[in-house]
């Protein structure tokens, strides 16, 4: 990405933002924040401290529900102290604009892919190394210890308080014609993330990688600008990519990770008691998100199949072998082969 059927108006106590489902794109971000200040809130609500949260997806998606869960726990433990204003549908901007807003303090909290946060912490590219993680349990174990703490400190130095790591899902190959082995991508034009690691990875397999923003991926695939790309199951369905690339090859070669984070300035303004409650709430909300996201992945693929997609179950052995060579060549750019191997070896 699973979405429980819940009314947006019944999830959190207190007044809601007008037009929560869609307030516009980046240019309307300030207007949305201004609307919050002009709501004419009741006196008890006005006394609550606002927590403005930017969400790129709709109110029923896991990306929004994680903050509803966070707010419920905070309200239970600190009744009446905080009011979570969860602004959905990318109304406050995309990932990059949101992170910049968190640094400036106009937005207080959000989720972000680790790939987006590489703008500030390029070392995070290590988590995109292919076939480094076995499954969600491996990810959670690896990032709940010293490795995760190391990156939390790196994010903190850039103005981001990271509560923990979330798992959006694994990336798989999607294409017009079935792709079963690494040899099948040779010479093909691939849409890749705007990331040096992703460009070099697919280039090493003989593909012609082309960075394309996700908002332009559908058209690029439809018109033949690119032949294939990789994507999570939920993204494949949500963006209706099955309409132009109906073949879905389950490679799970890279896991898409993210962070649940808050403005460091906002965090530092909290009392010790409030900080403890926020940490406890996040510790419950993150596994909740991971569970919802995992459920959404399989449901999304099933829906895509209903719309005409065909699933290819490849032997991933050759994919692992082909990408193992990339480890040797690219590892020096992300901390060294020893560090990559240490993460892969976590039990």
Backbone torsions as a table, in degrees:
resi	resn	phi	psi	omega
1	UNK	NA	NA	NA
2	UNK	NA	-20.1	-179.6
3	UNK	-96.1	102.3	177.4
4	UNK	-58.2	146.0	179.2
5	UNK	-81.0	105.6	-178.1
6	UNK	-137.5	140.1	178.0
7	UNK	-72.9	130.8	-179.5
8	UNK	-59.2	-26.2	-176.2
9	UNK	-83.6	-10.0	-174.4
10	UNK	-107.2	2.9	-170.9
11	UNK	-83.9	-37.0	-174.4
12	UNK	-127.4	148.4	175.6
13	UNK	-73.1	157.6	174.6
14	UNK	89.4	172.0	-178.3
15	UNK	-67.9	156.5	-178.3
16	UNK	-113.2	161.6	173.6
17	UNK	-68.7	140.2	173.6
18	UNK	-69.1	145.3	177.7
19	UNK	60.7	42.0	-175.6
20	UNK	-60.7	-32.2	-175.8
21	UNK	-67.4	-35.3	179.8
22	UNK	-160.8	111.7	178.4
23	UNK	-105.2	-1.5	-179.7
24	UNK	120.4	-171.3	178.6
25	UNK	-98.8	-156.2	-171.5
26	UNK	-57.1	-39.9	-176.0
27	UNK	-63.9	-19.9	-179.9
28	UNK	-96.2	2.8	-176.8
29	UNK	-56.9	-49.4	-179.5
30	UNK	-65.6	-35.3	178.8
31	UNK	-64.5	-37.8	178.6
32	UNK	-64.5	-42.0	178.8
33	UNK	-66.7	-37.9	178.7
34	UNK	-63.7	-36.0	179.8
35	UNK	-61.3	-34.3	179.3
36	UNK	-61.3	-41.9	-176.9
37	UNK	-71.4	-20.1	-174.3
38	UNK	-104.0	17.4	-173.9
39	UNK	-72.3	-20.7	-174.8
40	UNK	68.5	52.7	-174.3
41	UNK	-70.1	149.9	172.9
42	UNK	-57.4	158.1	-173.6
43	UNK	-59.5	-41.0	-178.6
44	UNK	-68.1	-36.5	177.7
45	UNK	-70.2	-38.9	-179.5
46	UNK	-61.8	-27.9	-179.0
47	UNK	-76.7	-17.0	178.9
48	UNK	-72.4	147.7	178.8
49	UNK	-84.2	123.8	-177.3
50	UNK	-75.3	145.8	171.0
51	UNK	-124.4	101.4	-178.4
52	UNK	-85.6	119.9	-175.7
53	UNK	-115.9	130.6	177.4
54	UNK	-98.5	127.2	179.5
55	UNK	-126.2	132.8	-176.8
56	UNK	-80.6	-19.4	-174.5
57	UNK	-112.9	-178.6	-177.2
58	UNK	-72.7	169.2	-173.7
59	UNK	-68.0	-16.4	179.6
60	UNK	-98.6	3.3	179.6
61	UNK	-85.7	155.4	178.7
62	UNK	-54.3	-31.2	-179.2
63	UNK	-64.0	-25.3	175.7
64	UNK	-94.3	-39.8	-176.3
65	UNK	-63.6	-28.2	177.7
66	UNK	-61.9	-36.6	-180.0
67	UNK	-77.0	-30.6	173.4
68	UNK	-62.0	-42.6	179.0
69	UNK	-65.2	-43.4	178.0
70	UNK	-57.3	-47.2	-177.6
71	UNK	-63.9	-39.3	179.4
72	UNK	-61.4	-42.8	-178.6
73	UNK	-69.3	-43.0	178.9
74	UNK	-62.1	-42.1	179.8
75	UNK	-64.4	-37.5	179.3
76	UNK	-64.8	-39.3	-175.5
77	UNK	-90.5	-27.9	179.7
78	UNK	-131.0	67.2	-173.2
79	UNK	-57.9	128.6	174.7
80	UNK	79.7	0.6	-175.4
81	UNK	-88.6	-30.2	-175.3
82	UNK	-131.5	150.0	175.0
83	UNK	-126.8	113.1	179.9
84	UNK	-84.5	117.9	175.0
85	UNK	-102.3	97.6	-174.7
86	UNK	-93.2	105.7	-175.6
87	UNK	-96.9	112.1	-171.2
88	UNK	-98.0	-178.3	174.6
89	UNK	60.3	29.3	176.5
90	UNK	65.8	22.9	-176.9
91	UNK	-63.4	-26.0	-179.8
92	UNK	-100.2	10.7	176.4
93	UNK	117.0	171.3	176.4
94	UNK	-78.2	-170.2	-175.9
95	UNK	-59.8	-46.2	-177.1
96	UNK	-66.6	-45.5	179.7
97	UNK	-64.1	-37.3	178.5
98	UNK	-64.0	-46.2	179.5
99	UNK	-61.0	-39.6	177.3
100	UNK	-65.0	-38.9	177.7
101	UNK	-64.9	-36.7	177.0
102	UNK	-65.8	-40.5	177.3
103	UNK	-62.7	-38.4	-178.2
104	UNK	-78.8	-21.7	-180.0
105	UNK	96.7	-0.9	178.2
106	UNK	-76.5	-21.4	173.1
107	UNK	-123.5	142.0	-174.4
108	UNK	-99.2	-30.1	-175.6
109	UNK	-158.0	161.0	-178.7
110	UNK	-172.8	176.5	167.0
111	UNK	-107.7	155.6	174.8
112	UNK	-152.0	146.3	169.9
113	UNK	-68.2	149.5	175.4
114	UNK	-62.1	-32.5	179.2
115	UNK	-59.7	-43.3	178.3
116	UNK	-64.6	-38.5	-177.3
117	UNK	-72.2	-7.1	177.2
118	UNK	-65.7	-17.1	173.3
119	UNK	-57.1	-36.3	-178.0
120	UNK	-103.8	-33.2	-179.2
121	UNK	-128.2	81.3	-176.4
122	UNK	-61.4	-21.1	179.3
123	UNK	-61.1	-19.7	-179.3
124	UNK	-64.3	-11.7	177.8
125	UNK	-60.6	-20.5	-178.9
126	UNK	-59.5	-30.2	-177.5
127	UNK	-74.6	-8.2	177.0
128	UNK	-96.6	4.6	177.5
129	UNK	-62.7	132.0	-173.8
130	UNK	-66.1	139.6	177.4
131	UNK	54.9	31.6	176.3
132	UNK	-82.5	-35.9	-179.9
133	UNK	-103.2	140.8	-179.8
134	UNK	-85.0	-43.2	-176.9
135	UNK	-165.0	-175.3	-177.2
136	UNK	-63.8	-40.4	180.0
137	UNK	-60.4	-40.6	177.9
138	UNK	-61.6	-44.2	179.6
139	UNK	-60.4	-49.4	-176.8
140	UNK	-63.5	-38.8	178.6
141	UNK	-67.1	-44.2	-177.2
142	UNK	-64.3	-37.4	-173.8
143	UNK	-96.5	0.5	177.5
144	UNK	-91.2	-1.2	-179.0
145	UNK	-113.8	-146.9	-176.0
146	UNK	-58.1	-34.3	-179.4
147	UNK	-64.6	-46.7	177.9
148	UNK	-62.7	-41.8	179.4
149	UNK	-62.0	-38.7	178.6
150	UNK	-60.0	-43.8	-178.8
151	UNK	-74.7	-32.9	175.2
152	UNK	-59.2	-38.4	178.0
153	UNK	-67.0	-40.3	178.2
154	UNK	-62.7	-41.1	177.6
155	UNK	-67.0	-39.1	-180.0
156	UNK	-60.3	-37.8	179.9
157	UNK	-65.8	-17.8	178.7
158	UNK	-101.6	6.3	176.7
159	UNK	95.7	16.0	-178.6
160	UNK	-119.2	123.7	172.7
161	UNK	-89.5	109.5	-179.5
162	UNK	-96.0	121.9	178.5
163	UNK	-78.6	-36.0	-178.3
164	UNK	174.3	-177.3	-174.4
165	UNK	-107.4	140.5	178.2
166	UNK	-115.5	162.5	-178.4
167	UNK	-121.9	112.9	178.4
168	UNK	-76.3	-35.7	-177.6
169	UNK	144.2	173.0	-179.9
170	UNK	-87.5	153.2	177.0
171	UNK	-94.2	139.7	-179.6
172	UNK	-130.2	164.2	-179.3
173	UNK	-88.0	129.5	176.6
174	UNK	-123.8	137.8	-170.7
175	UNK	-153.8	168.0	176.5
176	UNK	-73.1	-47.7	177.6
177	UNK	-107.8	148.6	-177.7
178	UNK	-55.2	135.2	174.8
179	UNK	-118.8	121.0	-175.9
180	UNK	-114.2	-32.0	-177.7
181	UNK	-127.6	161.9	176.8
182	UNK	-57.3	-30.8	-179.7
183	UNK	-63.9	-23.9	-177.7
184	UNK	-71.4	-14.2	-178.4
185	UNK	-94.1	-8.7	-176.5
186	UNK	-60.1	126.9	178.9
187	UNK	82.5	-8.3	-178.8
188	UNK	-85.0	152.4	179.1
189	UNK	-90.5	122.8	-176.3
190	UNK	-115.5	133.8	169.3
191	UNK	-77.7	126.6	178.8
192	UNK	-125.1	161.8	171.8
193	UNK	-60.8	153.2	178.4
194	UNK	-78.6	67.4	-174.5
195	UNK	-140.9	131.3	178.6
196	UNK	-55.5	-38.9	-179.0
197	UNK	-61.5	-47.1	-177.5
198	UNK	-66.2	-38.3	178.1
199	UNK	-61.6	-49.1	-176.9
200	UNK	-69.2	-34.2	179.4
201	UNK	-59.5	-51.8	-176.0
202	UNK	-75.6	-27.6	174.5
203	UNK	-64.5	-36.0	-179.7
204	UNK	-66.0	-19.8	178.8
205	UNK	-95.2	3.7	177.2
206	UNK	92.1	5.2	178.0
207	UNK	-82.6	168.3	175.3
208	UNK	-109.5	87.9	-175.8
209	UNK	-71.2	138.2	179.1
210	UNK	-131.8	112.0	177.0
211	UNK	-65.5	125.3	179.4
212	UNK	-137.2	130.2	176.4
213	UNK	-57.5	146.1	-176.2
214	UNK	-61.0	-29.1	179.5
215	UNK	-67.1	-17.8	-178.9
216	UNK	-109.1	2.7	-174.6
217	UNK	-64.0	-43.6	-178.0
218	UNK	-57.2	-51.0	-178.6
219	UNK	-64.6	-38.0	-179.8
220	UNK	-64.0	-38.7	178.2
221	UNK	-72.3	-39.6	-177.6
222	UNK	-66.3	-39.2	-175.7
223	UNK	-89.7	-5.9	178.3
224	UNK	88.0	8.5	173.9
225	UNK	-58.6	-37.1	173.5
226	UNK	-133.9	157.1	-177.9
227	UNK	-98.3	-29.6	-176.2
228	UNK	-158.3	174.5	178.6
229	UNK	-160.4	-179.6	170.8
230	UNK	-120.6	151.3	-172.1
231	UNK	-164.3	156.1	173.0
232	UNK	-73.9	162.6	179.1
233	UNK	-61.3	-43.4	-177.5
234	UNK	-66.1	-39.5	178.0
235	UNK	-66.6	-37.1	178.4
236	UNK	-57.7	-44.5	-179.6
237	UNK	-77.5	-45.8	-175.0
238	UNK	-60.7	-37.0	-179.0
239	UNK	-90.7	4.4	178.7
240	UNK	56.4	33.8	-178.0
241	UNK	-68.4	-20.6	177.3
242	UNK	-60.3	-19.1	179.5
243	UNK	-70.2	-29.2	-176.6
244	UNK	-114.7	-22.2	174.8
245	UNK	-131.6	84.3	-171.4
246	UNK	-77.5	-4.3	-179.4
247	UNK	-98.1	125.4	-177.4
248	UNK	-119.3	113.2	-178.8
249	UNK	-103.8	116.3	-174.8
250	UNK	-79.8	90.2	179.1
251	UNK	-101.0	-31.6	-177.3
252	UNK	48.0	44.0	-173.9
253	UNK	-76.6	-28.6	177.8
254	UNK	-137.0	137.3	175.7
255	UNK	-96.0	131.0	179.4
256	UNK	-85.3	111.5	-177.6
257	UNK	-106.4	160.0	177.4
258	UNK	-146.8	179.9	177.7
259	UNK	-128.6	148.5	170.0
260	UNK	-101.6	116.9	-169.9
261	UNK	-139.6	167.0	-177.3
262	UNK	-141.3	156.4	174.1
263	UNK	-57.9	129.5	179.8
264	UNK	-64.3	-35.9	177.8
265	UNK	-63.6	-41.7	178.2
266	UNK	-64.3	-44.7	-179.8
267	UNK	-58.7	-45.1	-177.4
268	UNK	-69.1	-17.8	178.6
269	UNK	-82.6	-9.2	-179.9
270	UNK	-80.2	154.7	174.9
271	UNK	-76.2	166.0	178.9
272	UNK	-59.7	-39.1	178.9
273	UNK	-64.2	-44.2	179.6
274	UNK	-64.6	-41.1	177.7
275	UNK	-59.3	-44.0	-179.2
276	UNK	-61.5	-40.4	179.7
277	UNK	-67.3	-42.4	178.9
278	UNK	-62.8	-40.2	178.1
279	UNK	-63.6	-44.6	179.7
280	UNK	-63.3	-41.7	-179.7
281	UNK	-64.4	-42.5	179.3
282	UNK	-65.3	-37.3	-179.6
283	UNK	-63.2	-26.5	174.9
284	UNK	-88.4	-36.3	-175.1
285	UNK	-71.5	-34.3	-177.0
286	UNK	-65.3	-49.2	175.9
287	UNK	-61.9	-32.6	176.6
288	UNK	-60.7	-47.1	177.5
289	UNK	-61.2	-47.5	-177.4
290	UNK	-58.9	-38.0	178.7
291	UNK	-67.3	-46.8	178.9
292	UNK	-61.5	-43.1	-178.5
293	UNK	-64.5	-40.9	179.6
294	UNK	-64.8	-42.0	177.8
295	UNK	-63.8	-39.6	-178.4
296	UNK	-64.9	-34.8	-178.4
297	UNK	-57.2	-56.5	-176.5
298	UNK	-65.7	-38.8	178.5
299	UNK	-63.5	-39.4	-179.1
300	UNK	-65.0	-42.2	179.4
301	UNK	-65.2	-40.2	178.7
302	UNK	-61.0	-39.9	178.5
303	UNK	-66.6	-38.3	178.3
304	UNK	-65.1	-38.6	178.0
305	UNK	-63.2	-39.4	177.0
306	UNK	-60.7	-28.1	-179.3
307	UNK	-89.2	1.7	176.1
308	UNK	118.2	-2.0	179.1
309	UNK	-69.9	150.5	176.9
310	UNK	-118.6	129.9	-177.5
311	UNK	-96.0	129.6	175.8
312	UNK	-105.8	127.0	178.4
313	UNK	-104.4	91.9	-174.5
314	UNK	-83.8	165.2	167.1
315	UNK	-78.5	112.4	-175.4
316	UNK	-78.8	-7.0	178.9
317	UNK	-53.8	-52.1	178.7
318	UNK	-62.1	-31.6	177.8
319	UNK	-67.5	-42.8	177.6
320	UNK	-61.1	-45.4	-178.5
321	UNK	-63.3	-43.1	-178.4
322	UNK	-65.4	-39.5	-177.3
323	UNK	-83.0	-14.2	176.9
324	UNK	-62.9	-34.6	178.2
325	UNK	-63.9	-32.5	178.4
326	UNK	-65.1	-35.4	176.3
327	UNK	-52.9	-47.9	-176.5
328	UNK	-61.9	-41.6	-174.6
329	UNK	-80.9	-33.2	-172.1
330	UNK	-101.6	-18.4	-177.0
331	UNK	-51.8	-38.5	178.9
332	UNK	-58.4	-22.5	-179.6
333	UNK	-80.9	-13.3	-176.3
334	UNK	-125.9	27.5	175.0
335	UNK	110.6	-5.4	176.8
336	UNK	104.9	153.3	-177.6
337	UNK	-61.9	-35.7	-179.0
338	UNK	-61.6	-39.5	-179.8
339	UNK	-69.8	-41.6	177.4
340	UNK	-60.8	-45.3	-178.5
341	UNK	-65.5	-36.4	-180.0
342	UNK	-61.1	-40.9	178.1
343	UNK	-67.9	-43.6	-179.4
344	UNK	-62.8	-29.6	-175.1
345	UNK	-88.5	-4.5	179.8
346	UNK	-59.1	131.6	180.0
347	UNK	-102.7	NA	NA
